[in-house]
């Protein structure tokens, strides 16, 4: 960081102190940007019900960082600098309280939004003494003895405000939009007749910049893992720029039989895995392939669905156990993966065997484990066991194959 130089017996200048403050601001801002990035990041600012309980909440102490001009207006004797950009931090040391109101119409609910922004302002105006060269023992009051008060602090704070959504029938209410220049932090749902806010009323705003763990870019490796077994949308947490995704397609269903032959097992879903660059706050579609349906009597099993992580990687589902005729049944083929640096196919389902001994085929194994066992113990064979594995075929009289197992998406960051 830059440092100021002063000398013994030299007359101190106001810019010596002002430049020291500015240099410190630049150094801390550069460190914040190196660790948190240039996007808006908030820390603390937890929203909690009051105690005793009431229709009010408090937002605790915390901070917000935001990229902006070094000084949008002059800083004492230092000229404004709107060209240089630096990450600044607003800090609130005291909690902020907000009072809410329940809807006036029975059956309705309201969603409130707490949003935040960085604010910088000059304050604490004081009439300062100035040197009177003509009579040093009688200082001037204010510049040129004008008696004018001057701001003595440039404060950087978290500005918070409460926005009220439109009241609507419970279950149809929507949050109000975030204002330009602000970021959403918390959502609070209030129902008709509600007299106190509880923890169940509170939710984090989707895409909130509140960091969930400290100094994310300095965390070694991947410290969090999310296992998804159903289709959803994943919002990249603040501070996360690298993620590892592993996807496994759904398993194929096992074939069914009328008892005159052994049905084939379903194939397993393919897989793909890789490490990808992502953008904090972005929403990424996650699809989890469903398992293929059980093959009905004298029919093939259903194919498994495709699993994917956005456009980064995907894996198709396994093929259902195939019924051609009572003398020809073929194990379903495995799905295939694409994207990433590790891709592969799921295991084939086993063929059904016909002749003097009728045996059905087991389901194919996926990346994560084995498929369903062929079965005659019930009218439905055993479904896929590990995520993405194939269902077993059946050799029961009028028996259905086992269903394929649903795929999976594993995210690490």
Backbone torsions as a table, in degrees:
resi	resn	phi	psi	omega
1	UNK	NA	155.5	177.9
2	UNK	-70.3	151.1	177.8
3	UNK	-135.8	148.2	178.9
4	UNK	-89.3	150.7	178.5
5	UNK	-117.1	127.6	173.8
6	UNK	-126.4	162.4	-174.5
7	UNK	-128.9	150.8	177.5
8	UNK	-56.3	136.4	175.8
9	UNK	72.1	-2.0	175.8
10	UNK	-75.0	150.0	-179.9
11	UNK	-75.5	121.8	-178.9
12	UNK	-66.9	144.0	178.6
13	UNK	-111.7	152.1	177.4
14	UNK	-62.1	-31.1	-179.3
15	UNK	-68.7	-20.8	175.5
16	UNK	-59.8	-44.4	-178.4
17	UNK	-77.1	-41.4	-179.5
18	UNK	-64.7	-42.0	179.3
19	UNK	-65.8	-35.9	176.4
20	UNK	-60.2	-45.5	178.9
21	UNK	-63.2	-42.3	-178.6
22	UNK	-67.0	-41.8	179.1
23	UNK	-62.1	-39.3	178.1
24	UNK	-65.3	-41.4	177.9
25	UNK	-60.1	-42.4	179.9
26	UNK	-64.9	-43.8	-177.9
27	UNK	-63.8	-46.7	-179.7
28	UNK	-67.1	-38.0	178.4
29	UNK	-63.8	-39.2	178.2
30	UNK	-65.3	-39.2	177.6
31	UNK	-65.5	-42.3	178.3
32	UNK	-62.3	-40.5	180.0
33	UNK	-68.1	-35.6	179.8
34	UNK	-66.7	-31.1	-177.0
35	UNK	-97.7	-34.5	-174.3
36	UNK	-108.9	-11.1	-177.1
37	UNK	86.3	-176.8	-176.1
38	UNK	-97.9	-3.5	177.2
39	UNK	-78.7	169.5	178.5
40	UNK	-70.3	128.9	178.3
41	UNK	-131.7	133.4	178.1
42	UNK	-119.9	150.7	179.8
43	UNK	-138.8	147.7	-176.4
44	UNK	70.9	-132.3	176.1
45	UNK	52.8	40.0	-178.9
46	UNK	-70.9	137.0	177.8
47	UNK	-96.6	125.4	-176.0
48	UNK	-139.2	150.9	173.1
49	UNK	-65.0	157.2	177.8
50	UNK	-78.7	162.7	174.8
51	UNK	-132.4	115.5	2.8
52	UNK	-66.9	159.1	-175.0
53	UNK	-62.3	142.9	179.7
54	UNK	-157.5	-179.3	175.0
55	UNK	-86.2	55.3	179.5
56	UNK	-149.2	157.6	176.0
57	UNK	-132.8	161.4	172.9
58	UNK	-121.6	139.5	172.7
59	UNK	-104.4	117.7	-172.7
60	UNK	-71.7	178.0	177.3
61	UNK	-60.2	152.8	179.5
62	UNK	174.0	-168.0	-174.8
63	UNK	-143.7	165.0	174.8
64	UNK	-142.5	137.5	177.1
65	UNK	-114.9	142.1	-176.5
66	UNK	-153.8	139.4	177.8
67	UNK	-76.4	133.4	179.6
68	UNK	-163.9	-179.0	179.5
69	UNK	-63.9	145.3	179.8
70	UNK	-56.8	-51.0	173.7
71	UNK	-148.3	111.9	-177.5
72	UNK	-74.5	-21.4	173.6
73	UNK	-131.4	167.6	-177.9
74	UNK	-59.2	147.0	-179.9
75	UNK	-113.8	91.9	-172.8
76	UNK	61.1	-126.6	179.6
77	UNK	-83.2	-5.9	178.4
78	UNK	-85.8	132.3	-178.3
79	UNK	-67.9	155.5	175.2
80	UNK	-60.2	149.0	176.8
81	UNK	-134.6	95.5	-178.9
82	UNK	-96.1	-2.6	-179.8
83	UNK	-86.3	-47.4	179.9
84	UNK	-69.3	130.9	180.0
85	UNK	-110.4	135.4	-178.3
86	UNK	-146.0	149.2	175.5
87	UNK	-76.9	125.1	178.3
88	UNK	-112.2	156.2	-178.3
89	UNK	-123.5	122.4	171.5
90	UNK	-93.8	135.3	-174.5
91	UNK	-127.0	127.0	171.3
92	UNK	-108.0	123.8	178.1
93	UNK	-95.4	-17.3	-178.5
94	UNK	-112.2	149.7	177.8
95	UNK	-72.7	158.7	177.3
96	UNK	-119.0	134.5	-176.5
97	UNK	-107.4	138.8	176.1
98	UNK	-128.2	135.8	177.9
99	UNK	-104.9	134.1	-176.9
100	UNK	-114.0	167.0	-180.0
101	UNK	-130.6	137.4	178.8
102	UNK	-80.3	157.4	-180.0
103	UNK	-60.7	153.2	-178.0
104	UNK	-89.7	-11.0	-175.6
105	UNK	-113.1	132.6	-179.2
106	UNK	-58.7	139.1	177.6
107	UNK	86.4	1.5	-178.7
108	UNK	-107.3	160.9	177.3
109	UNK	-138.3	158.7	177.5
110	UNK	-129.6	139.9	171.4
111	UNK	-107.2	123.2	175.6
112	UNK	-98.0	147.8	178.4
113	UNK	-118.4	130.3	169.6
114	UNK	-103.8	120.0	-178.9
115	UNK	-121.0	160.6	-173.5
116	UNK	-137.0	157.1	172.6
117	UNK	-152.5	160.0	174.6
118	UNK	-81.1	136.4	177.4
119	UNK	-134.7	137.1	178.0
120	UNK	-125.0	130.2	-178.1
121	UNK	-150.0	147.9	175.1
122	UNK	-90.3	135.4	-173.9
123	UNK	-152.3	-169.2	-179.2
124	UNK	56.7	63.9	179.5
125	UNK	-72.8	130.5	-178.7
126	UNK	-136.6	143.4	171.8
127	UNK	-81.0	110.5	-172.9
128	UNK	-92.8	147.2	173.6
129	UNK	-79.3	139.6	178.0
130	UNK	-121.5	152.5	179.3
131	UNK	-66.5	130.9	174.2
132	UNK	-103.4	99.9	-176.0
133	UNK	-60.1	-31.2	-179.1
134	UNK	-72.5	-30.6	180.0
135	UNK	-149.1	82.7	-175.0
136	UNK	-56.1	-24.7	-179.4
137	UNK	-75.9	-10.8	179.4
138	UNK	-122.9	84.9	-176.5
139	UNK	-64.8	151.8	174.1
140	UNK	-69.0	154.9	175.6
141	UNK	-104.3	99.9	-176.3
142	UNK	84.2	169.7	-178.7
143	UNK	-61.9	131.7	-179.3
144	UNK	56.3	27.8	178.3
145	UNK	59.9	32.9	-177.1
146	UNK	-82.1	-16.8	-176.0
147	UNK	75.7	8.0	-178.7
148	UNK	-77.2	137.6	176.0
149	UNK	-81.0	147.6	179.8
150	UNK	-130.2	142.9	177.2
151	UNK	-64.4	140.2	-177.5
152	UNK	-118.4	-0.7	179.1
153	UNK	-138.9	141.2	168.5
154	UNK	-110.8	106.3	-173.5
155	UNK	-96.3	144.2	175.5
156	UNK	-122.4	117.7	-171.4
157	UNK	-132.5	169.1	170.2
158	UNK	-94.5	117.3	176.3
159	UNK	-89.8	127.9	-177.4
160	UNK	-120.6	145.5	173.3
161	UNK	-150.3	154.5	-178.7
162	UNK	-105.8	127.8	175.5
163	UNK	-113.5	140.0	-177.6
164	UNK	-101.9	127.3	175.4
165	UNK	-79.9	172.9	179.0
166	UNK	-79.5	134.0	175.5
167	UNK	-66.1	138.7	-179.5
168	UNK	-152.9	167.1	178.4
169	UNK	-55.9	136.7	-176.8
170	UNK	-53.4	128.2	-177.4
171	UNK	100.7	-15.0	178.7
172	UNK	-114.4	-4.7	-178.2
173	UNK	-68.2	147.6	-179.8
174	UNK	-127.5	151.6	179.0
175	UNK	-73.7	153.9	175.5
176	UNK	-71.9	155.7	179.9
177	UNK	-72.0	153.7	176.5
178	UNK	-76.1	135.0	179.8
179	UNK	-70.8	152.7	176.8
180	UNK	-60.8	134.6	-179.4
181	UNK	86.3	-1.0	179.1
182	UNK	-118.3	167.1	173.8
183	UNK	-129.1	143.9	178.2
184	UNK	-78.7	137.4	178.7
185	UNK	-113.4	-53.9	-171.7
186	UNK	-137.6	152.0	172.3
187	UNK	-119.0	139.6	-179.4
188	UNK	-129.7	121.2	178.8
189	UNK	-99.9	128.5	179.4
190	UNK	-124.0	126.1	-178.7
191	UNK	-98.3	161.2	176.6
192	UNK	-57.0	134.7	178.0
193	UNK	80.3	-4.3	-179.7
194	UNK	-69.6	135.8	-177.3
195	UNK	-114.8	-7.3	-179.2
196	UNK	-151.7	144.5	175.1
197	UNK	-83.4	132.8	176.0
198	UNK	-118.8	172.8	178.7
199	UNK	-61.3	-28.9	178.1
200	UNK	-69.4	-14.5	178.9
201	UNK	-82.8	-14.3	-169.8
202	UNK	-102.6	145.4	175.4
203	UNK	-150.4	150.3	175.6
204	UNK	-76.2	136.9	177.7
205	UNK	-65.0	133.0	178.8
206	UNK	-58.3	128.6	-177.5
207	UNK	80.8	12.2	178.3
208	UNK	-55.8	138.7	-179.3
209	UNK	-81.2	7.1	178.4
210	UNK	-65.3	125.1	-179.4
211	UNK	-74.4	137.7	-177.4
212	UNK	-93.0	-13.7	174.1
213	UNK	-153.4	158.7	-167.2
214	UNK	-82.2	147.8	176.1
215	UNK	40.7	63.5	-172.7
216	UNK	-60.3	-35.6	-176.6
217	UNK	-74.9	-11.3	176.9
218	UNK	-100.7	0.2	178.4
219	UNK	-70.8	123.7	-178.9
220	UNK	-69.8	131.7	176.6
221	UNK	65.0	-153.2	178.7
222	UNK	-105.7	123.0	-174.4
223	UNK	-104.5	-8.6	-178.5
224	UNK	-130.6	147.1	178.3
225	UNK	-134.7	135.4	179.1
226	UNK	-124.1	123.0	-179.8
227	UNK	-105.7	120.2	-175.6
228	UNK	-113.4	125.5	179.4
229	UNK	-112.5	11.1	178.4
230	UNK	-150.2	154.0	-179.2
231	UNK	-62.4	136.1	-177.5
232	UNK	-160.7	-173.7	173.1
233	UNK	-119.5	130.0	-178.7
234	UNK	-105.6	127.2	176.4
235	UNK	-99.7	121.5	-177.2
236	UNK	-65.5	124.6	-179.2
237	UNK	-64.0	154.2	176.2
238	UNK	-59.2	136.7	178.4
239	UNK	89.2	-11.3	-178.8
240	UNK	-93.4	120.4	179.1
241	UNK	-121.0	-11.3	179.4
242	UNK	-129.7	134.0	177.4
243	UNK	-138.0	151.9	171.0
244	UNK	-111.4	131.6	179.1
245	UNK	-124.1	137.4	173.9
246	UNK	-126.3	126.2	-179.0
247	UNK	-122.8	141.6	176.7
248	UNK	-130.7	126.1	179.7
249	UNK	-71.0	164.7	178.8
250	UNK	-69.9	150.0	179.4
251	UNK	-80.1	151.2	176.5
252	UNK	-77.3	149.6	177.7
253	UNK	-77.3	148.7	176.4
254	UNK	-73.1	153.1	-179.4
255	UNK	-75.0	157.5	177.7
256	UNK	-102.2	168.9	-176.6
257	UNK	-142.5	158.2	171.4
258	UNK	-102.3	11.1	177.7
259	UNK	94.6	-9.9	-178.4
260	UNK	-91.6	-0.9	-177.8
261	UNK	-159.0	168.8	174.6
262	UNK	-98.5	126.5	-177.9
263	UNK	-80.4	159.0	-177.1
264	UNK	-91.8	155.3	177.4
265	UNK	-82.3	156.3	178.5
266	UNK	-80.3	151.7	177.5
267	UNK	-79.9	159.0	179.8
268	UNK	-88.7	157.1	176.7
269	UNK	-70.2	149.4	175.4
270	UNK	-72.7	179.7	-179.0
271	UNK	-145.1	155.4	175.0
272	UNK	-149.9	144.8	-179.3
273	UNK	-147.4	143.3	179.2
274	UNK	-169.6	169.7	177.3
275	UNK	-109.5	129.3	-169.9
276	UNK	-132.1	147.7	173.9
277	UNK	-82.3	131.6	-177.9
278	UNK	-130.4	166.7	-179.4
279	UNK	-108.2	123.4	179.0
280	UNK	-55.0	136.8	178.8
281	UNK	85.5	-9.7	-179.2
282	UNK	-77.2	150.3	179.0
283	UNK	-100.2	127.7	-177.3
284	UNK	-120.1	126.0	179.2
285	UNK	-71.6	130.2	177.5
286	UNK	-116.8	121.9	178.2
287	UNK	-112.9	129.4	176.5
288	UNK	-111.9	117.2	-177.1
289	UNK	-67.8	131.3	178.3
290	UNK	-77.2	157.4	177.3
291	UNK	-73.4	149.8	177.6
292	UNK	-67.2	147.7	-178.8
293	UNK	-70.1	155.5	175.3
294	UNK	-59.5	137.5	173.2
295	UNK	-70.9	130.2	179.7
296	UNK	-81.4	-177.6	-175.6
297	UNK	-55.7	125.2	179.5
298	UNK	53.8	46.2	-179.8
299	UNK	-147.2	157.6	177.3
300	UNK	-74.8	157.2	173.2
301	UNK	-76.9	160.2	179.2
302	UNK	-76.4	153.5	177.6
303	UNK	-79.6	148.3	176.2
304	UNK	-76.5	158.0	-179.2
305	UNK	-87.4	165.0	-179.7
306	UNK	-84.4	136.8	172.7
307	UNK	-105.1	145.3	-178.8
308	UNK	-155.2	155.9	172.3
309	UNK	-118.9	95.1	-175.2
310	UNK	53.0	-138.4	175.4
311	UNK	-97.4	7.9	-175.1
312	UNK	-75.6	-47.4	-178.7
313	UNK	-156.5	157.3	-179.9
314	UNK	-154.9	163.8	178.2
315	UNK	-147.8	126.8	-179.7
316	UNK	-77.2	160.8	-179.7
317	UNK	-81.0	164.4	177.1
318	UNK	-75.5	155.4	179.0
319	UNK	-81.2	144.4	176.6
320	UNK	-67.8	154.7	174.5
321	UNK	-58.2	128.1	-168.5
322	UNK	-92.1	129.3	171.7
323	UNK	-103.7	119.5	175.0
324	UNK	-105.4	-50.2	176.5
325	UNK	-159.0	177.9	179.5
326	UNK	-67.0	-10.2	177.0
327	UNK	-112.1	-4.2	-178.3
328	UNK	-133.9	106.9	172.4
329	UNK	-131.9	135.6	-175.6
330	UNK	-125.2	137.7	176.8
331	UNK	-61.2	140.9	-179.7
332	UNK	-66.3	143.4	177.7
333	UNK	-75.2	155.0	178.7
334	UNK	-78.9	150.8	175.3
335	UNK	-71.7	172.2	-178.4
336	UNK	-126.6	153.6	179.6
337	UNK	-106.2	159.5	175.4
338	UNK	-151.3	148.0	-177.8
339	UNK	87.9	148.2	-179.5
340	UNK	88.1	-174.4	-177.3
341	UNK	-109.9	1.9	177.0
342	UNK	-139.5	108.9	-179.2
343	UNK	-130.4	155.0	-179.8
344	UNK	-168.6	171.8	-179.3
345	UNK	-102.0	151.4	173.7
346	UNK	-75.3	162.0	-179.7
347	UNK	-71.3	148.1	175.9
348	UNK	-71.0	145.8	167.9
349	UNK	-73.8	153.0	-179.8
350	UNK	-79.5	146.4	177.3
351	UNK	-68.6	153.8	168.8
352	UNK	-79.2	148.4	-179.5
353	UNK	-114.4	132.6	-177.7
354	UNK	-121.6	163.4	-179.1
355	UNK	131.0	-145.7	-179.4
356	UNK	-65.7	-28.0	176.2
357	UNK	-118.4	124.0	-178.8
358	UNK	-101.6	116.1	179.0
359	UNK	-127.9	137.5	176.8
360	UNK	-91.8	165.5	-177.5
361	UNK	-97.4	147.5	175.0
362	UNK	-77.4	158.4	176.6
363	UNK	-74.8	153.0	-178.9
364	UNK	-71.3	151.2	179.0
365	UNK	-85.1	142.2	176.6
366	UNK	-97.7	-177.8	176.2
367	UNK	-55.3	-29.8	-172.3
368	UNK	-102.8	-1.0	176.5
369	UNK	151.3	-174.1	-169.8
370	UNK	-79.1	162.8	-179.7
371	UNK	-90.9	-173.8	-179.0
372	UNK	-75.7	145.3	179.5
373	UNK	-77.6	140.3	171.3
374	UNK	-62.5	146.4	-171.2
375	UNK	-148.3	146.8	169.2
376	UNK	-122.9	8.8	-173.0
377	UNK	-78.8	-14.4	179.3
378	UNK	-151.5	-178.9	179.5
379	UNK	-79.8	-6.6	176.0
380	UNK	-127.3	129.5	179.2
381	UNK	-72.4	175.3	-176.9
382	UNK	-76.6	132.8	178.6
383	UNK	-75.6	169.6	177.5
384	UNK	-56.3	141.8	-174.5
385	UNK	-95.0	-57.8	178.7
386	UNK	-83.4	154.9	178.3
387	UNK	-52.4	129.0	177.6
388	UNK	82.7	2.3	-178.5
389	UNK	-85.6	160.5	-176.8
390	UNK	-83.7	154.3	176.0
391	UNK	-81.7	152.5	179.4
392	UNK	-78.5	153.2	173.6
393	UNK	-81.1	171.8	-179.1
394	UNK	-129.4	153.2	173.9
395	UNK	-127.7	24.5	173.2
396	UNK	-73.8	155.4	170.3
397	UNK	-65.2	125.2	-179.8
398	UNK	52.0	50.5	-178.1
399	UNK	-108.5	150.4	177.7
400	UNK	-98.1	150.9	175.9
401	UNK	-71.3	167.4	177.0
402	UNK	-80.7	145.7	179.8
403	UNK	-71.0	148.9	173.7
404	UNK	-71.3	152.8	179.7
405	UNK	-80.6	142.7	176.0
406	UNK	-61.0	145.5	178.4
407	UNK	-72.1	-163.7	-175.9
408	UNK	-157.8	152.4	172.4
409	UNK	-128.3	126.1	-178.9
410	UNK	-117.0	123.0	-179.6
411	UNK	-114.7	132.6	178.1
412	UNK	-126.1	136.7	-177.3
413	UNK	-158.3	NA	NA
